[in-house]
Amino acid sequence: MASPLTMSKSDREAFLADLHVGVLAIARDGAPLAGPVWYRYEPGGDVVISIGRESEKARLLAAAGRASLCAQREELPYAFVTVEGPVTISPGDQAERAGLAERYLGELATRYLDDTKGEETVIVRLTPERWRTRDYSQGDRG
C-alpha cells in the first residue's frame, strides 16, 4: 500500500514538469557524482538535459549508461520526485540549450547564451524506469 505522502502519477509528472533545479547523480568509482542541472521533462516521456560535451558528467554518463535525477521543493511543505533509468546522449542542440536557458533565466538567458557561446554541449535523455516521490502537503496531518 502506498504511503499517503506518495504522489500520484499525474502529480509526480506535473511536479517534475515544474521549474526546479535538478540534481543529477551518476555512478563512478567511490562515491557517485551528484551535481545541479537544468532540465526539461516531457510528460509521459524523458527528462532532457544539456551539459558540456567534455564535462565529467558527460564522461560518466557515457560510461554508466544510467543516472538518476532528483527535483525538490525547497520550501515548506517539502516535496521531491526522483527518477532513475537509462540515458542516451546525442550531439548538442542550440535550440534545446536556449530553451533551457530561457526556462531557468528568463530575461537573463540572452546574456548567458552570449557569455557561453561556442561551448560544445550534448543532449542527455533520461528515460524514467523507477520513480520515488514524497509530498509533505499530502496525507493526514491529524
For each residue, the residues with C-beta under 8 A, 3 or more apart:
1:
2: 6
3: 6 134 139
4: 138 139 140
5: 134 135 136 138 139
6: 2 3 133 134 135 138
7: 11 12 15 79 81 133 134 135 138
8: 11 12
9: 12 13
10: 13 14
11: 7 8 14 15 133 135
12: 7 8 9 15 16 81 131 133
13: 9 10 16 17 41 43 44
14: 10 11 17 18 43
15: 7 11 12 18 20 71 73 79 81 133 135
16: 12 13 20 41 47 71 81 83
17: 13 14 41 43
18: 14 15 71
19: 103 104
20: 15 16 71 72 73
21: 36 37 38 71 104
22: 36 37 38 39 47 49 69 70 71
23: 34 35 36 37 69 70 71 72
24: 34 35 36 37 39 49 57 67 68 69
25: 32 33 34 67 68 69 70
26: 32 33 34 57 60 61 64 66 67
27: 32 60 64 66
28: 31 32 33 60 64
29:
30:
31: 28
32: 25 26 27 28
33: 25 26 28 56 57 60
34: 23 24 25 26
35: 23 24 57
36: 21 22 23 24
37: 21 22 23 24 49 51 57 69
38: 21 22 49 50 100 101 103 104
39: 22 24 47 48 49 69 71 100
40: 47 48 49 96 99 100 103
41: 13 16 17 45 46 47 48
42: 45 46 47 48
43: 13 14 17
44: 13
45: 41 42 127
46: 41 42 125 126 127 128
47: 16 22 39 40 41 42 69 83 125 126 128
48: 39 40 41 42 96 123 124 125
49: 22 24 37 38 39 40 69 100 123 124 125 126
50: 38 92 93 96 97 100 121 122 123 124
51: 37 55 57 58 61 121 122 124
52: 55 57 58 119 120 121 122
53: 58 92 120 121 122
54: 58 59 120
55: 51 52 58 59
56: 33 59 60
57: 24 26 33 35 37 51 52 60 61
58: 51 52 53 54 55 61 62 89 122 124
59: 54 55 56 62 63
60: 26 27 28 33 56 57 63 64
61: 26 51 57 58 64 65 67 87 89 124
62: 58 59 65 89
63: 59 60
64: 26 27 28 60 61 67 87
65: 61 62 86 87
66: 26 27 84 85 86 87
67: 24 25 26 61 64 84 85 87 124 126
68: 24 25 82 83 84 85
69: 22 23 24 25 37 39 47 49 82 83 84 126
70: 22 23 25 80 81 82
71: 15 16 18 20 21 22 23 39 80 81 82
72: 20 23 78 79 80 81
73: 15 20 77 78 79 80
74: 78
75: 78
76: 136
77: 73 135 136 137
78: 72 73 74 75 134 136
79: 7 15 72 73 133 134 135 136 137
80: 70 71 72 73 132 133 134
81: 7 12 15 16 70 71 72 131 132 133
82: 68 69 70 71 131 132 133
83: 16 47 68 69 126 128 130 131
84: 66 67 68 69 126 128 129 130
85: 66 67 68 126 127 128 129 130
86: 65 66 126 127 129
87: 61 64 65 66 67 124 125 126 127
88: 124 125 127
89: 58 61 62 122 123 124 125
90: 93 122 123 125
91: 122 123
92: 50 53 96 97 120 121 122 123
93: 50 90 96 97 121 123
94: 97 98
95: 98 99
96: 40 48 50 92 93 99 100 123
97: 50 92 93 94 100 101 113 121
98: 94 95 101 102 109 113
99: 40 95 96 102 103
100: 38 39 40 49 50 96 97 103 104
101: 38 97 98 104 105 109 112 113
102: 98 99 105 106 109
103: 19 38 40 99 100
104: 19 21 38 100 101 109
105: 101 102 108 109 112
106: 102 109
107: 110
108: 105 111 112
109: 98 101 102 104 105 106 112 113
110: 107 113 114
111: 108 114 115
112: 101 105 108 109 115 116
113: 97 98 101 109 110 116 117
114: 110 111 117
115: 111 112
116: 112 113 119
117: 113 114
118:
119: 52 116
120: 52 53 54 92
121: 50 51 52 53 92 93 97
122: 50 51 52 53 58 89 90 91 92
123: 48 49 50 89 90 91 92 93 96
124: 48 49 50 51 58 61 67 87 88 89
125: 46 47 48 49 87 88 89 90
126: 46 47 49 67 69 83 84 85 86 87
127: 45 46 85 86 87 88
128: 46 47 83 84 85 131
129: 84 85 86
130: 83 84 85
131: 12 81 82 83 128
132: 80 81 82
133: 6 7 11 12 15 79 80 81 82
134: 3 5 6 7 78 79 80
135: 5 6 7 11 15 77 79 138
136: 5 76 77 78 79 139
137: 77 79
138: 4 5 6 7 135
139: 3 4 5 136
140: 4
141:
142:
